[in-house]
Amino acid sequence: MNRLAENFETAAESRLGEKFLWMGIFVPYAVGYFLSYLLRNVNAVMAPELSRSFGFSAADLGLLTGAYLAAFALAQLPLGILLDRYGPRRVQVGLLAVAALGCAAFALGQSLEHLILARGIIGFGVSGCLMAAYKAFSQWFPAHRQASLNAAIMIAGGLGALTASSPFSLLLPLVSWRWIFAGLVLVALVAAWIVHRMPEKPVAVRHQGMAEQLAGVKSILVSRSFWRFAPMAAMMIGGFIAIQGLWAMPWLTGVGGMSRDEAAFCLLLLNVALMVGYTAIATLLGRVLRRGWTLSRLLVAGGGASLVVSLALVLDLWPGYGLWIVLGLVSSTANLAYAHHASHYPAALSGRANTCLNLGVFIGGFGVQWSFGIVLDAAEARGLGHSQALTLAWGLLLGLQVATLLWFALAGRWSDGESSRQTASRG
């Protein structure tokens, strides 16, 4: 494997180096992230079948689907240490094998508790798909390519979300949800094999002691930069994950009056638009930055646009597919937060910087996904109609998103001052 890595490094210095890196480094991690996003969103289409099979309430569905996000979040801090210590390839292979085990357990689930446990195992198993990719990109590609590469791999995630929408909706009447998860066991094992065959670079941080690595995590968690980014990422990215991964389907059927197939098609359009947005960022970001835009400005502009579109959806100003397509386009900018946040720390901390931020994202996603269902059940118990309860739950989320985006925009000078002092001390 070291010889293979040396060949890739040699190739990277040649005119064909870019092609070698894309096929040998980018594609294997893209396959893993495709699976991660598919498994994150698959419950959105399957929710009606699960409710009918087990009699789940809205809070039950929120807890079940959110178990993925909770396990994902819990994995982030140890994941960052493992990525920086052992490298992304080894970590990714082991975790994808765990994801295959989780899919098998879900396919055999017979109760809410069993399914929650299986869903948590799945979340843990795919918890490294994106962060391992980011770590590998930081090892193999130059620094100025990181933001565009981070956006490019989100296209693979968009394909996974797309597959979990209309295609699965059409498949469900023919094949039960249990057989779908049984098939995903094979997909996870194939993804693990593909990553196992890729090259690996040595990681210098392996020589650090565990206390030193934990100190690196602590330095991130107490930094001003982290606390500028984390609330916004938790509510903007985590909130979108919660809507996309579960609550969009009840909203489209309960408020929009769509059938399940129509709602699944709307989710398909949302995910296509998200992919278009990621593609635009990957191809145009360098040009936009050269024209004087900053990543902070792009995050605020994109976040503000997504809040306006979300408000229009909550107020039901434009029924149909149009606003959901626009929401997918503008929401793609939120993932620029990862590259922007990681740029505030030394390269040796890149894995831990990304996973610390991802911890905030998935804690936020789990909290929103579960609490959305709790608000829904409580509102209906107090006499509100289903569509009114859904509107209340999303309206509360929107208020939190506005507050955290404002905090991100206003805290720039506060966190940038700390970054300048850190840069001076390193120099």
Order of alpha helices (4+ residues) and beta strands (2+ residues): alpha-alpha-alpha-alpha-alpha-alpha-alpha-alpha-alpha-alpha-alpha-alpha-alpha-alpha-alpha-alpha-alpha-alpha-alpha-alpha
